[in-house]
Amino acid sequence: MTQSIPFIDLATQRDRIRDKIDRRMASVLDHGAFVMGPEIRELEAALSRFGQMTHTLSCASGTDALALPLMAWGIRPGDAVFCPSFTFASTAEVVAWFGATPYFVDVDPETFNMDPASLEAAIAEAKAAGDLVPKAIIAVDLFGQPADYPAIRDIADAHGLKLISDAAQGYGATIDGELSSHWSHVVSTSFFPAKPLGCYGDGGAVQTDDEELAAIMASLRVHGQNFEDKYDNIRIGMNGRMDTLQAAILLEKLAIFPDEIAARGRIAARYAQKLSNIVTPQRLLRDATSTWAQYTIRLPDDTDRATVAASLREAGVPTAIYYPKPLHRQTAYRSFPVVGRELKVSDALSRDVISLPMHAYLAEDTQDFIVEKLAAALAV
């Protein structure tokens, strides 16, 4: 079986709903409201129903979706925001935008998500040092699995901290049947094309049950605008609006999203069963579901990851490494505090994880081929 397997198959999904998307886009071209058009309001209402939060604001990217609540809360220099190091840069980047300090926390070696014990230690460490004021936590739903929100929310409440769910990869995933919105003050997500729920460009959304917070973020999203007098800006804001065309596309993608989440879950379960004696997949937290943005495994000790990736690539199986360097090791973030001065799990994961093809349209024979070639690359 010689083939070039897509890492993420957006083409099959596109073909499934192409007629509906074409009609949606044609409607936008006809009415001409390309910025904040009626599809924006329709999408925000649909996302509120899906995400089970009262207020949803679409925005220009997942990064803006993280920045808006921090800006609305007045996060500033001297404040500490706790976040994992084993994640994409935007999680910490938005904290630094406002002169605040991203405080790096380690992750669990099995779920790959924020370790509540490490979070507790980081908060205690920051308070003991006395030079930073703990203000918020950004927990990341890494690779599609929600962080341990029940434990993290208890810690947030004990210390009076705000909790953001960075659901850029895990929007729609659950713990004990509940979305992250059940525990978080804010849920932020990304609609980058490669995400489980993605548009055809950049886009994001931020959700909350806090009416006052939602109103402030709505103003900040449009240059700090006063909606009673658009030329009297009452805040320093941003241009964080989503294009109407992207909202139109997302409305059709959202309609099939529950079906795709279920398909991803079935494919992940099949991977887990077939790989159980070969590698160590990311483990789900008790009764959790994942959107499986990535299917990420830990390779055995002393495995040459580059050799494995090269062998798979030669067989037509693409792979990716998320993330080869944790944030606290990256040039822009080396000066920020790290709990206990080292993050052993984040460092270890960065050395031995690799992601396999994962999408809702991955056929069983293709999946079998991937597993076969991985086993051969590992000489199992």
C-alpha positions in Angstrom: 0.0 0.0 0.0 1.8 3.1 -1.3 0.1 6.3 -0.6 0.4 9.8 0.6 -1.9 10.1 3.6 -3.2 13.5 4.6 -2.3 14.5 8.2 -5.6 16.3 8.4 -8.2 15.7 5.7 -9.9 19.0 5.1 -10.7 18.2 1.5 -13.2 15.3 2.3 -15.0 17.5 4.8 -15.1 20.4 2.3 -16.6 18.1 -0.3 -19.2 16.8 2.2 -20.7 20.3 2.8 -19.4 22.2 -0.3 -22.9 23.0 -1.7 -24.1 24.4 1.7 -20.9 26.5 2.1 -21.2 27.8 -1.4 -24.8 28.9 -0.8 -23.7 30.6 2.5 -20.8 32.4 0.9 -23.0 33.5 -2.0 -25.5 35.0 0.4 -22.8 37.1 2.0 -21.6 38.3 -1.4 -25.1 39.2 -2.2 -25.9 41.2 0.9 -22.4 42.7 1.1 -22.1 43.0 4.9 -18.6 41.6 5.0 -17.8 42.8 8.5 -20.1 42.0 11.4 -22.9 40.9 9.0 -26.0 38.9 10.1 -24.1 35.6 9.9 -22.0 36.8 12.8 -25.0 37.1 15.1 -26.3 33.8 13.9 -23.0 32.1 14.6 -22.7 33.6 18.1 -26.1 32.5 19.0 -25.4 28.9 17.7 -22.1 28.8 19.6 -23.8 29.9 22.8 -26.2 27.0 22.5 -23.4 24.6 21.7 -21.0 25.8 24.3 -23.6 26.3 27.0 -22.6 29.9 27.9 -24.8 32.9 27.7 -22.6 35.3 25.8 -20.4 34.5 22.8 -18.3 37.0 20.9 -16.7 36.0 17.7 -13.3 37.5 17.0 -10.4 37.5 14.5 -8.4 34.7 16.0 -8.0 32.4 18.9 -5.2 34.6 20.2 -7.6 37.6 20.3 -10.0 35.3 22.2 -7.4 34.9 24.9 -6.4 38.5 25.0 -9.9 40.0 25.3 -10.7 38.7 28.8 -7.3 39.6 30.1 -7.7 43.1 28.7 -11.2 43.4 30.1 -10.0 42.3 33.6 -7.2 44.9 33.5 -4.3 42.5 33.7 -1.1 44.6 33.9 2.5 44.6 34.9 3.1 43.0 38.3 0.3 40.4 37.7 0.9 36.7 37.3 -1.1 34.5 35.0 -0.4 30.8 35.4 -0.2 28.6 32.3 1.4 25.4 31.1 4.7 25.5 29.2 3.8 22.5 27.0 1.5 24.4 24.7 1.5 26.8 21.7 2.9 30.2 22.2 -0.3 32.2 22.1 -1.3 31.0 25.6 1.6 32.9 27.2 2.0 35.5 24.5 -1.2 37.3 25.4 -0.1 37.6 29.0 3.1 39.3 28.0 1.3 41.7 25.7 -0.1 43.5 28.7 3.2 43.6 30.6 2.1 40.8 32.9 4.0 37.7 33.7 3.2 34.3 32.4 4.2 31.9 35.2 5.0 28.4 33.8 3.5 25.3 35.3 4.3 21.7 34.5 1.9 19.1 33.0 0.7 15.6 33.9 2.9 12.9 32.2 -0.2 10.9 31.1 -2.8 13.4 30.1 -0.2 16.1 29.0 -2.5 18.8 30.5 -1.8 21.2 33.4 -0.9 19.4 36.6 -3.0 20.8 39.5 -0.3 20.0 42.0 2.3 22.0 40.0 -0.3 24.8 39.7 -0.7 24.9 43.5 3.1 25.0 43.9 3.4 27.8 41.4 0.8 29.9 43.2 2.4 29.3 46.6 5.8 30.1 45.1 4.6 33.4 43.6 2.9 34.5 46.8 6.0 33.7 48.8 8.3 35.7 46.5 5.9 38.7 46.9 6.9 40.5 43.7 3.9 39.3 41.6 0.1 39.3 42.3 -1.6 36.1 41.1 -4.6 37.0 39.0 -5.6 34.3 36.6 -5.1 30.8 35.2 -5.1 29.8 31.6 -5.7 26.0 31.4 -5.1 24.5 27.9 -7.2 21.6 26.4 -4.1 20.1 24.9 -4.6 18.0 21.7 -8.4 18.1 22.3 -8.7 16.8 25.8 -10.0 19.2 28.5 -7.7 20.0 31.4 -8.7 18.8 34.9 -11.2 21.7 35.3 -12.9 20.5 38.5 -9.5 20.4 40.3 -8.2 23.6 38.7 -11.4 25.6 39.5 -11.2 24.5 43.2 -7.6 26.0 43.2 -8.8 29.1 41.4 -11.6 29.7 43.9 -9.3 29.1 46.9 -6.9 31.8 45.7 -9.4 34.2 44.1 -8.2 33.7 40.6 -10.0 33.9 37.2 -10.0 30.8 35.1 -9.8 30.8 31.3 -10.3 27.6 29.3 -8.0 27.8 26.3 -10.1 25.4 24.2 -8.4 26.2 20.9 -7.8 22.5 20.5 -10.6 21.0 22.7 -13.7 23.0 22.0 -16.6 20.6 22.5 -14.8 18.1 24.7 -16.2 17.1 28.1 -15.4 15.8 31.6 -18.1 13.8 33.3 -20.5 15.0 30.6 -19.8 18.7 31.1 -18.0 21.1 28.8 -15.2 23.3 30.2 -17.7 26.1 30.4 -19.2 24.4 33.4 -16.1 25.4 35.5 -14.5 28.3 33.6 -15.1 32.0 33.9 -14.2 32.3 30.2 -13.9 29.8 27.3 -11.7 30.9 24.4 -11.3 29.0 21.2 -9.7 29.2 17.8 -11.2 28.5 14.4 -7.9 28.2 12.6 -8.4 25.8 9.6 -6.6 22.8 11.2 -8.7 22.9 14.4 -11.5 20.4 14.9 -13.9 23.2 14.3 -12.1 25.4 11.8 -13.0 28.1 9.2 -11.1 28.9 6.0 -8.9 31.6 7.4 -8.3 33.0 10.9 -11.1 33.2 13.5 -11.9 32.7 17.1 -14.6 33.1 19.8 -14.7 34.0 23.5 -17.6 32.9 25.7 -18.8 33.8 29.2 -21.8 33.9 31.5 -20.7 37.3 32.9 -22.8 40.0 31.3 -20.6 42.9 32.3 -17.5 41.1 31.1 -19.1 40.4 27.8 -20.1 44.0 27.3 -16.6 45.2 28.0 -15.1 42.6 25.6 -17.6 43.6 22.9 -16.4 47.2 23.2 -12.7 46.2 23.2 -13.2 44.0 20.1 -14.1 47.1 18.1 -11.4 49.6 19.2 -12.9 50.2 22.6 -16.0 51.6 21.0 -18.9 53.3 22.7 -21.9 51.7 21.0 -24.0 54.7 21.6 -21.5 57.0 19.9 -19.1 55.1 17.6 -16.7 58.0 17.4 -16.3 58.3 21.2 -14.0 55.4 22.0 -14.2 54.8 25.8 -11.4 52.2 26.0 -8.1 51.3 24.4 -9.2 48.3 22.4 -8.3 46.3 19.3 -9.6 45.4 15.9 -10.7 41.9 16.7 -13.7 41.4 14.5 -14.4 38.2 12.5 -15.1 38.4 8.8 -18.7 37.5 7.9 -17.5 35.0 5.3 -15.8 33.0 8.0 -18.9 33.0 10.2 -20.9 31.7 7.2 -18.5 28.8 6.7 -18.5 28.0 10.4 -22.3 27.8 10.6 -22.2 24.8 8.2 -19.2 23.3 9.9 -20.8 23.6 13.3 -23.9 21.7 12.0 -21.7 18.6 11.4 -19.3 19.1 14.3 -21.0 16.7 16.8 -20.9 14.0 14.2 -17.2 14.7 13.6 -16.4 14.7 17.3 -18.0 11.2 17.6 -16.0 10.0 14.6 -12.8 11.3 16.0 -13.5 9.5 19.2 -14.1 6.2 17.5 -10.8 6.6 15.5 -8.9 7.5 18.6 -10.3 4.5 20.5 -9.2 2.2 17.6 -5.7 3.8 17.6 -5.5 3.2 21.4 -6.4 -0.5 21.0 -4.0 -1.1 18.2 -1.1 0.8 19.7 -1.4 -0.4 23.3 1.6 -2.7 23.2 3.7 -0.4 21.0 3.7 3.2 22.3 2.0 5.3 25.1 -0.9 7.4 23.8 -2.2 10.5 25.6 -4.5 9.1 28.3 -8.0 10.5 28.9 -8.8 11.9 32.3 -11.4 9.5 33.9 -14.8 10.0 32.1 -13.5 12.5 29.6 -14.1 13.0 25.9 -11.6 14.6 23.5 -12.0 16.3 20.2 -8.7 14.7 19.3 -7.2 17.7 17.5 -4.1 15.6 17.4 -3.5 12.0 18.1 -0.2 12.2 20.1 1.9 9.4 21.4 5.0 9.0 23.5 7.7 6.9 21.9 9.6 4.3 24.0 12.7 5.4 25.8 15.9 5.6 23.8 13.9 5.8 20.5 15.4 8.0 17.9 12.3 10.1 17.0 13.8 11.6 13.9 14.5 8.1 12.5 10.9 7.0 13.3 9.5 10.1 11.6 11.7 9.6 8.5 10.7 6.0 8.2 7.0 6.9 8.4 7.5 9.7 5.9 9.2 7.3 3.4 6.1 5.1 3.7 3.8 8.0 3.0 2.7 8.5 6.6 3.1 12.2 7.7 3.8 13.0 11.3 4.2 16.2 13.4 5.8 17.1 16.7 3.7 19.3 19.1 5.8 20.6 20.7 9.6 20.1 20.2 10.5 22.9 22.5 8.3 23.9 25.5 7.7 27.6 26.0 10.0 28.1 29.0 12.9 26.9 26.7 12.0 29.3 23.8 14.0 32.5 23.3 11.1 34.9 23.9 10.0 33.2 27.2 13.2 32.2 28.9 13.1 35.1 31.4 9.7 34.2 32.8 9.3 32.3 36.1 9.1 28.5 36.1 7.7 26.7 39.1 10.5 24.9 41.0 12.9 26.2 38.4 12.4 23.2 36.1 9.5 21.5 34.3 10.6 17.9 34.1 7.5 16.5 32.4 7.3 19.3 29.8 10.9 18.8 28.9 10.4 15.0 28.7 7.3 15.3 26.5 9.1 17.7 24.1 11.7 15.0 23.5 9.5 11.9 22.9 6.0 12.9 21.6 5.0 12.5 18.0 1.5 13.0 16.4 -0.1 10.7 13.9 -2.7 11.5 11.2 -6.1 12.2 12.8 -9.3 13.5 11.4 -13.0 12.5 11.2 -12.6 10.8 7.8 -9.7 8.5 8.5 -10.6 5.1 7.0 -9.9 1.9 8.9 -7.6 0.4 6.3 -5.6 3.7 6.2 -5.3 3.6 10.0 -4.2 0.0 9.9 -1.5 0.9 7.5 -0.3 3.8 9.8 -0.1 1.4 12.7 1.7 -1.2 10.7 4.3 1.3 9.5 4.8 2.7 13.0 5.4 -0.8 14.3 7.9 -1.4 11.6 9.7 1.9 12.3 10.0 0.8 15.9 10.9 -2.7 14.9 8.2 -4.1 17.2 
